[in-house]
Amino acid sequence: MAAQYSISGTTARTIAASVERAVAEGALGPGDALPPVRRLADDLGVSPGTVATAYKELRRRGLVVTRGRGGTVVAAAPAVTSRRPPRVPEGLRDLAGGHPDSAFLPDLVPPARLSPGARSHRSSPRLPELEEAARAWMGGEGVPVEHVTFAHGALDGVARLLCVELRPGDAVAMEDPGYHHLLDLVQALGLRSVPVAVDDEGMRPDALATALRAGARAVVCSPRAQNPYGGCFSAERRDALLDVLRQAPEVLTVENDHASDIADAPLNSLAAGGLERWAHVRTVTKFLGTDLRWAAISCDQTTLARHDGRLLLTSGWISHLLQRTVLGLMADPHTTTQVAMARAAYGERRRALIAALASHGVRAHGVSGMNVWAEVRDESAVVNGLRSRGWWVAAGARFRIAAGPGVRITAAGLEPAEARRLASDFAEVLGESEATYGG
């Protein structure tokens, strides 16, 4: 594929820029191989060291990866492109997006008094009232809240935490299967994902121990509503994971409690386990509104200083208009009632779908959150088969590192009666010979 695009340049910088331009324009796509170093050096009339330096820079920036004898290829989610999900075909029921049911989202009303004039909030980046509300929100479930800060959503917070803690090439222990945007983010930052298998109780301690022995310098995990598998830390699993993490006190542990109030599961947080380096991240997009790009972070003092130091040098603060909107919703009794209704409905709908699938011999997982992970042998066959019957589900390839195949179904808006119809169609797609998965 790379032969169809002519890489140009006479310096490491211009060669790297040529490859980046090709990736950004789509001339080189994910998985496309770049020419071997010596061949490209001969073609361009430069030294092999110049090409090697260009490739090293592309690797550092997350545009390419090296696969040993497989050579250098464009990364699955290069930092100069956006791997967005496929457009939902017209007329299909969208169960692939991972979105909440809009019927349970409150109306977003901006604050009555807008911030007057041009002024900087760098000296006071957080509204004191929202900071206290965030402390009560997280602290009410046992998360230590001595040090709290804000970010532009969970992914923004996780990205900044990893950027200030790690260097390109460092390894991060990641859930497998895990949230595809986090997997893409780690790669785009030039970091390496080390897979950690999950089950219905979240990360498996043995797999985490293996990842730490492999050199992981940070861990990113979900204590509940794990996406896409739906796992939730039990108290016993949390304690077992803490036993592993205490053997590596220098490792930063980042908890992404992205679904918190609508997870339909208790929080058994690693944050309260006495770790030296940790951060607990929460956002409100799943139950207050997908456009509210705000997250609260509770963490140790060192992590707070590093995060806020980088934030100060970039955006400086989170919009106070956004903060006041979030604060108003968090204090609104009607919104609180809506969130409680959503939590109950999502739990009912998720359980109904799992039961309906089980009645047809389909093994599925989802003890918390909005999604269900169904194990399959052939993701494409299932996705295309369900498409022909009016359903649109997410192929599991985007969520996996080394885990087995599956599909993710977002059950947030799926009524129990619809779940039964979907399960019946699912069984038809599989065929009688594949009524039970994994065998």
Secondary structure as the mmCIF struct_conf table of DSSP 4:
data_model
#
loop_
_struct_conf.conf_type_id
_struct_conf.id
_struct_conf.beg_label_comp_id
_struct_conf.beg_label_asym_id
_struct_conf.beg_label_seq_id
_struct_conf.end_label_comp_id
_struct_conf.end_label_asym_id
_struct_conf.end_label_seq_id
HELX_RH_3T_P HELX_RH_3T_P1 ALA A 2 GLN A 4
BEND BEND1 TYR A 5 TYR A 5
BEND BEND2 THR A 10 THR A 11
HELX_RH_AL_P HELX_RH_AL_P1 ALA A 12 GLU A 25
TURN_TY1_P TURN_TY1_P1 GLY A 26 GLY A 26
BEND BEND3 ALA A 27 LEU A 28
TURN_TY1_P TURN_TY1_P2 PRO A 30 GLY A 31
HELX_LH_PP_P HELX_LH_PP_P1 ASP A 32 ASP A 32
STRN STRN1 ALA A 33 ALA A 33
HELX_LH_PP_P HELX_LH_PP_P2 LEU A 34 PRO A 36
HELX_RH_AL_P HELX_RH_AL_P2 VAL A 37 LEU A 44
TURN_TY1_P TURN_TY1_P3 GLY A 45 GLY A 45
BEND BEND4 VAL A 46 VAL A 46
HELX_RH_AL_P HELX_RH_AL_P3 PRO A 48 ARG A 60
TURN_TY1_P TURN_TY1_P4 ARG A 61 GLY A 62
BEND BEND5 LEU A 63 LEU A 63
STRN STRN2 VAL A 64 THR A 66
HELX_RH_3T_P HELX_RH_3T_P2 GLY A 68 GLY A 70
STRN STRN3 THR A 72 VAL A 74
BEND BEND6 ALA A 76 ALA A 77
TURN_TY1_P TURN_TY1_P5 ALA A 79 VAL A 80
BEND BEND7 THR A 81 THR A 81
HELX_LH_PP_P HELX_LH_PP_P3 ARG A 84 PRO A 89
TURN_TY1_P TURN_TY1_P6 GLU A 90 GLY A 91
STRN STRN4 ARG A 93 ASP A 94
BEND BEND8 ALA A 96 GLY A 97
HELX_LH_PP_P HELX_LH_PP_P4 HIS A 99 ASP A 101
HELX_RH_3T_P HELX_RH_3T_P3 SER A 102 PHE A 104
BEND BEND9 LEU A 105 LEU A 105
HELX_LH_PP_P HELX_LH_PP_P5 PRO A 106 ASP A 107
BEND BEND10 ALA A 112 ARG A 113
HELX_LH_PP_P HELX_LH_PP_P6 LEU A 114 PRO A 116
BEND BEND11 GLY A 117 ALA A 118
TURN_TY1_P TURN_TY1_P7 ARG A 122 SER A 123
BEND BEND12 SER A 124 SER A 124
BEND BEND13 ARG A 126 ARG A 126
HELX_RH_AL_P HELX_RH_AL_P4 PRO A 128 GLY A 139
TURN_TY1_P TURN_TY1_P8 GLY A 140 GLY A 142
BEND BEND14 GLU A 146 HIS A 147
STRN STRN5 VAL A 148 ALA A 151
BEND BEND15 HIS A 152 GLY A 153
HELX_RH_AL_P HELX_RH_AL_P5 ALA A 154 GLU A 165
TURN_TY1_P TURN_TY1_P9 PRO A 168 GLY A 169
STRN STRN6 ALA A 171 ASP A 176
BEND BEND16 PRO A 177 PRO A 177
HELX_RH_AL_P HELX_RH_AL_P6 HIS A 180 ALA A 188
TURN_TY1_P TURN_TY1_P10 LEU A 189 GLY A 190
STRN STRN7 ARG A 192 ASP A 199
TURN_TY1_P TURN_TY1_P11 ASP A 200 GLU A 201
STRN STRN8 GLY A 202 MET A 203
HELX_RH_AL_P HELX_RH_AL_P7 PRO A 205 ARG A 213
TURN_TY1_P TURN_TY1_P12 ALA A 214 GLY A 215
STRN STRN9 ALA A 216 CYS A 221
BEND BEND17 PRO A 223 ALA A 225
TURN_TY1_P TURN_TY1_P13 ASN A 227 TYR A 229
HELX_RH_AL_P HELX_RH_AL_P8 ALA A 235 LEU A 245
TURN_TY1_P TURN_TY1_P14 ARG A 246 GLN A 247
TURN_TY1_P TURN_TY1_P15 PRO A 249 GLU A 250
BEND BEND18 VAL A 251 VAL A 251
STRN STRN10 LEU A 252 ASN A 256
BEND BEND19 ALA A 259 ALA A 259
HELX_RH_3T_P HELX_RH_3T_P4 SER A 260 ILE A 262
BEND BEND20 ALA A 263 ALA A 265
HELX_RH_3T_P HELX_RH_3T_P5 LEU A 270 GLY A 273
BEND BEND21 GLU A 276 ARG A 277
STRN STRN11 TRP A 278 THR A 283
TURN_TY1_P TURN_TY1_P16 THR A 285 LEU A 288
TURN_TY1_P TURN_TY1_P17 THR A 290 ASP A 291
STRN STRN12 ALA A 295 CYS A 299
HELX_RH_AL_P HELX_RH_AL_P9 GLN A 301 LEU A 313
TURN_TY1_P TURN_TY1_P18 THR A 314 SER A 315
BEND BEND22 TRP A 317 TRP A 317
HELX_RH_AL_P HELX_RH_AL_P10 HIS A 320 MET A 330
TURN_TY1_P TURN_TY1_P19 ALA A 331 ALA A 331
HELX_RH_AL_P HELX_RH_AL_P11 PRO A 333 ALA A 358
TURN_TY1_P TURN_TY1_P20 SER A 359 GLY A 361
STRN STRN13 ALA A 364 HIS A 365
BEND BEND23 VAL A 367 MET A 370
STRN STRN14 ASN A 371 GLU A 375
BEND BEND24 ARG A 377 ARG A 377
HELX_RH_AL_P HELX_RH_AL_P12 GLU A 379 ARG A 387
TURN_TY1_P TURN_TY1_P21 SER A 388 GLY A 390
STRN STRN15 TRP A 391 TRP A 392
STRN STRN16 ALA A 394 ALA A 395
HELX_RH_3T_P HELX_RH_3T_P6 GLY A 396 PHE A 399
BEND BEND25 ILE A 401 ALA A 403
HELX_LH_PP_P HELX_LH_PP_P7 GLY A 404 PRO A 405
STRN STRN17 GLY A 406 THR A 410
TURN_TY1_P TURN_TY1_P22 ALA A 412 GLY A 413
HELX_RH_AL_P HELX_RH_AL_P13 PRO A 416 LEU A 430
HELX_RH_3T_P HELX_RH_3T_P7 GLU A 432 GLU A 434
BEND BEND26 ALA A 435 THR A 436
TURN_TY1_P TURN_TY1_P23 TYR A 437 GLY A 438
#
